[in-house]
Amino acid sequence: MLIVGGTGETGSWFARYFRDHGFDVCIWGPSGKFHVADALGVRYAHDLMSEVGESDIVVLSVPIDRTPEVARRIGPAMRSGSLLMDLTSLKVEPVRAMVESSHPDVEVLGAHPMFGPTMPSVRGQTVIITPVEGRWGRWSSYIREILERDGARVEVLTPEEHDRMMAVVQALTHFSYIAIGSTLRALNFDVSRSRRFMSPVYEVMLDFVGRILDQNPELYASIQMNPFAKDVRRAFIEECIRLSDSIERGDVEGFRRAMREAAEHFGDTHSALQRSDRIINQRARERE
């Protein structure tokens, strides 16, 4: 197995993962950090294209905006019966590039691990795969088998279904948290001092805002480039303005009605309350 971008955090995580499952793992990164391979106990690809031609599986773990370009470079060199797969957060363009650039007898698998490299294992985590009709084979089946055997929940979507879903699951979630962080900055609000007076919900929210802000801005900007995210962001901003206008007009009933309608559409809000209570109670125990 060759992991292109294996010197990065996600690529390194999967290098360890597949190494521990018996793969002869080789990694490559544009910065030439061969010492990362030494630390991981895997090989470094000093000749990238030669390694591509010798690999059973090539995994692309590069920035989202570069994935199609890298796929078009790698795809033609893939050997018959091998697997070309990616680990990026968008699927339509990367999968199209992998399919179009590789021979029809090369397997193609889009994969999106819905967890970051700080997680200790795949157990309990979701991995979305976007198989391509006619390009599924033994290596694709083996990858899915390994993930499910280790306790991951594997979900299957088409590339377009994936990107439409991620426009809300990722793009909207990240956008709203980053917007809160940006608002705190605009207000010159003392975040550290506010922790002395916080409610449990505020504490959890603040930590999630900080979690997103602590990570790579390049990645989160790329996620916002999801072609379906524009309409989602626009709807979010319009709803924020609508709710704010209701309060400023003194239309409290309008605000209540909007909240009731949102709750009705959300469905089973009580279960969500119970699950969030468990998180809050766990946090309280940690403080004690």
C-alpha positions as CSV (number, residue, x, y, z in Angstrom):
1,M,0.0,0.0,0.0
2,L,1.2,3.5,-1.0
3,I,-0.3,6.5,0.9
4,V,0.2,9.7,-1.1
5,G,0.2,12.4,1.5
6,G,1.2,9.9,4.2
7,T,3.4,12.3,6.0
8,G,0.4,14.4,7.0
9,E,-1.7,13.8,10.1
10,T,-4.5,11.8,8.4
11,G,-2.2,10.0,6.1
12,S,0.1,9.0,9.0
13,W,-2.9,7.8,11.0
14,F,-3.9,5.4,8.2
15,A,-0.3,4.4,7.6
16,R,-0.2,3.1,11.2
17,Y,-3.6,1.6,10.9
18,F,-2.9,-0.4,7.8
19,R,0.7,-1.2,9.0
20,D,-0.9,-2.8,12.0
21,H,-3.2,-4.9,9.7
22,G,-0.2,-6.5,7.9
23,F,0.2,-4.2,4.9
24,D,3.6,-3.4,3.6
25,V,3.0,0.4,3.8
26,C,5.0,3.0,1.9
27,I,4.3,6.8,2.3
28,W,5.1,9.8,0.2
29,G,4.7,13.6,0.9
30,P,5.6,16.6,-1.2
31,S,7.9,18.0,1.5
32,G,10.0,14.8,1.5
33,K,9.7,14.1,5.2
34,F,11.2,10.7,5.1
35,H,11.9,10.8,8.9
36,V,8.1,10.5,9.3
37,A,8.3,7.1,7.6
38,D,11.1,6.1,10.0
39,A,9.0,7.1,13.0
40,L,6.0,5.2,11.7
41,G,8.0,2.1,10.9
42,V,7.1,2.1,7.2
43,R,8.9,2.8,4.0
44,Y,9.3,6.1,2.2
45,A,8.7,6.4,-1.5
46,H,11.8,8.1,-2.9
47,D,10.5,7.3,-6.5
48,L,6.8,8.0,-6.3
49,M,5.7,6.9,-9.7
50,S,7.7,3.7,-9.6
51,E,6.0,2.9,-6.2
52,V,2.6,3.6,-7.7
53,G,3.2,1.0,-10.4
54,E,4.2,-1.6,-7.9
55,S,1.4,-1.1,-5.3
56,D,-1.8,-3.1,-4.9
57,I,-3.5,-0.1,-3.2
58,V,-2.8,3.6,-3.6
59,V,-4.5,5.9,-1.1
60,L,-4.7,9.7,-1.8
61,S,-4.6,11.7,1.4
62,V,-3.8,15.2,0.1
63,P,-5.6,18.5,0.4
64,I,-9.1,18.5,-1.0
65,D,-8.4,21.1,-3.7
66,R,-5.4,19.1,-4.9
67,T,-7.0,15.6,-4.9
68,P,-8.3,15.6,-8.5
69,E,-5.0,16.9,-9.8
70,V,-3.0,14.2,-7.9
71,A,-5.5,11.5,-9.0
72,R,-5.0,12.5,-12.7
73,R,-1.2,12.2,-12.2
74,I,-1.4,8.9,-10.3
75,G,-4.3,7.1,-12.1
76,P,-2.6,6.3,-15.5
77,A,0.3,4.6,-13.7
78,M,-1.9,2.2,-11.6
79,R,-1.4,-1.4,-12.6
80,S,-4.2,-3.8,-13.5
81,G,-6.3,-5.1,-10.6
82,S,-5.1,-2.5,-8.1
83,L,-7.2,-0.1,-6.1
84,L,-7.1,3.7,-6.2
85,M,-8.9,5.3,-3.3
86,D,-9.0,8.7,-1.5
87,L,-9.7,10.0,2.0
88,T,-10.9,13.5,1.3
89,S,-14.0,15.3,2.5
90,L,-15.5,15.8,-0.9
91,K,-16.3,13.1,-3.4
92,V,-17.8,14.2,-6.7
93,E,-14.7,15.7,-8.3
94,P,-12.1,13.3,-6.7
95,V,-14.0,10.2,-7.7
96,R,-14.6,11.5,-11.2
97,A,-10.9,12.2,-11.5
98,M,-9.9,8.7,-10.2
99,V,-12.3,7.0,-12.6
100,E,-11.4,9.1,-15.7
101,S,-7.6,8.9,-15.2
102,S,-7.3,5.2,-14.5
103,H,-7.8,2.0,-16.6
104,P,-11.2,0.4,-16.3
105,D,-9.8,-2.7,-14.6
106,V,-8.4,-0.5,-11.8
107,E,-10.8,-0.5,-8.7
108,V,-11.9,3.0,-7.6
109,L,-13.2,3.7,-4.1
110,G,-14.0,7.1,-2.5
111,A,-13.7,7.0,1.3
112,H,-14.4,9.6,3.9
113,P,-13.5,8.9,7.5
114,M,-15.8,11.0,9.7
115,F,-13.2,11.4,12.4
116,G,-9.9,13.1,12.9
117,P,-6.4,11.8,13.6
118,T,-6.8,12.4,17.3
119,M,-9.1,9.4,17.6
120,P,-7.4,6.3,19.0
121,S,-9.2,3.8,16.7
122,V,-12.0,3.3,14.2
123,R,-14.3,1.6,16.7
124,G,-17.6,3.4,16.9
125,Q,-16.6,5.8,14.1
126,T,-18.3,6.4,10.8
127,V,-16.6,5.9,7.5
128,I,-18.5,6.8,4.3
129,I,-17.6,5.0,1.1
130,T,-18.7,5.9,-2.4
131,P,-18.2,2.8,-4.6
132,V,-18.2,3.1,-8.4
133,E,-20.3,0.7,-10.4
134,G,-18.1,-1.7,-12.3
135,R,-15.0,-0.6,-10.3
136,W,-15.5,-2.6,-7.1
137,G,-13.4,-5.7,-6.5
138,R,-11.4,-7.7,-4.0
139,W,-9.3,-4.9,-2.6
140,S,-12.4,-2.6,-2.1
141,S,-14.2,-5.5,-0.3
142,Y,-11.1,-6.2,1.8
143,I,-10.9,-2.5,2.9
144,R,-14.6,-2.5,3.9
145,E,-14.2,-5.8,5.7
146,I,-11.2,-4.6,7.8
147,L,-13.1,-1.4,8.9
148,E,-16.2,-3.2,9.8
149,R,-14.3,-5.9,11.7
150,D,-12.6,-3.2,13.8
151,G,-16.0,-1.7,14.8
152,A,-16.4,1.1,12.3
153,R,-19.8,1.9,10.9
154,V,-19.5,1.9,7.1
155,E,-22.1,3.9,5.2
156,V,-22.5,3.7,1.4
157,L,-23.5,6.8,-0.6
158,T,-23.1,8.0,-4.2
159,P,-20.6,10.8,-4.5
160,E,-23.3,13.4,-5.1
161,E,-25.3,12.1,-2.1
162,H,-22.2,12.4,0.0
163,D,-21.4,16.0,-1.0
164,R,-25.0,17.1,-0.5
165,M,-25.0,15.5,3.0
166,M,-21.6,17.0,3.9
167,A,-22.8,20.4,2.9
168,V,-24.8,20.3,6.2
169,V,-23.0,17.7,8.3
170,Q,-19.6,19.4,7.9
171,A,-19.9,22.7,6.0
172,L,-22.8,24.1,8.0
173,T,-21.5,22.8,11.4
174,H,-18.0,24.3,10.9
175,F,-19.3,27.5,9.4
176,S,-21.6,28.2,12.4
177,Y,-18.8,27.4,14.9
178,I,-16.3,29.5,13.1
179,A,-18.8,32.3,12.8
180,I,-19.3,32.2,16.6
181,G,-15.5,32.4,17.1
182,S,-15.3,35.3,14.7
183,T,-18.2,37.1,16.5
184,L,-16.3,36.7,19.9
185,R,-13.3,38.3,18.2
186,A,-15.4,41.1,16.7
187,L,-16.9,41.9,20.2
188,N,-13.5,41.7,21.8
189,F,-15.2,39.3,24.2
190,D,-13.1,37.9,27.1
191,V,-13.5,34.2,26.4
192,S,-11.3,33.0,29.3
193,R,-13.1,35.2,31.8
194,S,-16.5,34.1,30.6
195,R,-15.7,30.5,31.6
196,R,-16.1,31.6,35.3
197,F,-19.8,32.2,34.6
198,M,-20.7,29.7,32.0
199,S,-23.7,27.3,31.9
200,P,-23.0,23.7,31.0
201,V,-24.3,24.2,27.4
202,Y,-22.1,27.3,26.9
203,E,-19.1,25.3,28.1
204,V,-19.7,22.5,25.7
205,M,-20.4,24.9,22.8
206,L,-17.3,26.9,23.6
207,D,-15.1,23.8,23.6
208,F,-16.4,22.8,20.2
209,V,-15.8,26.3,18.8
210,G,-12.2,26.1,20.2
211,R,-11.8,22.6,18.8
212,I,-12.6,23.8,15.3
213,L,-10.5,26.9,15.6
214,D,-7.5,24.9,16.8
215,Q,-7.3,23.0,13.5
216,N,-6.0,23.7,10.0
217,P,-7.7,26.7,8.3
218,E,-6.8,25.4,4.9
219,L,-8.8,22.2,5.5
220,Y,-11.8,24.0,6.8
221,A,-11.7,26.5,3.9
222,S,-11.6,23.6,1.5
223,I,-14.6,22.0,3.1
224,Q,-16.6,25.2,2.5
225,M,-15.8,24.8,-1.3
226,N,-18.3,22.0,-1.4
227,P,-20.5,23.1,-4.4
228,F,-23.7,22.3,-2.4
229,A,-22.6,24.4,0.7
230,K,-23.3,27.8,-0.8
231,D,-27.1,27.3,-0.7
232,V,-26.8,25.9,2.9
233,R,-24.8,28.9,4.1
234,R,-27.2,31.2,2.5
235,A,-30.2,29.5,4.1
236,F,-28.5,29.6,7.5
237,I,-27.7,33.4,7.2
238,E,-31.3,34.1,6.1
239,E,-32.7,32.2,9.1
240,C,-30.4,34.1,11.4
241,I,-31.6,37.4,10.0
242,R,-35.3,36.3,10.2
243,L,-35.0,35.3,13.8
244,S,-33.1,38.4,14.7
245,D,-35.7,40.6,13.0
246,S,-38.5,38.9,14.9
247,I,-37.0,39.8,18.2
248,E,-36.1,43.4,17.1
249,R,-39.7,43.9,16.0
250,G,-40.9,42.7,19.3
251,D,-42.5,39.7,17.6
252,V,-41.9,37.2,20.4
253,E,-44.6,35.0,19.2
254,G,-43.0,34.8,15.8
255,F,-39.7,33.7,17.4
256,R,-41.6,31.1,19.5
257,R,-43.4,29.8,16.4
258,A,-40.1,29.5,14.5
259,M,-38.6,27.5,17.4
260,R,-41.7,25.2,17.6
261,E,-41.6,24.6,13.8
262,A,-37.8,23.9,13.9
263,A,-38.4,21.4,16.8
264,E,-41.2,19.7,14.9
265,H,-39.0,19.3,11.8
266,F,-36.0,18.1,13.9
267,G,-37.9,15.3,15.5
268,D,-37.2,13.4,18.7
269,T,-35.7,16.4,20.5
270,H,-36.1,14.6,23.8
271,S,-33.6,12.0,22.9
272,A,-31.2,14.7,21.9
273,L,-31.7,16.4,25.2
274,Q,-30.9,13.1,27.0
275,R,-27.8,12.5,25.0
276,S,-26.5,16.0,25.6
277,D,-27.3,15.7,29.3
278,R,-24.9,12.7,29.4
279,I,-22.2,14.8,27.8
280,I,-22.8,17.7,30.3
281,N,-22.9,15.4,33.3
282,Q,-19.6,13.8,32.2
283,R,-18.0,17.2,31.9
284,A,-19.2,18.1,35.4
285,R,-17.6,14.9,36.8
286,E,-14.3,15.7,35.0
287,R,-14.3,19.2,36.7
288,E,-14.9,17.6,40.1
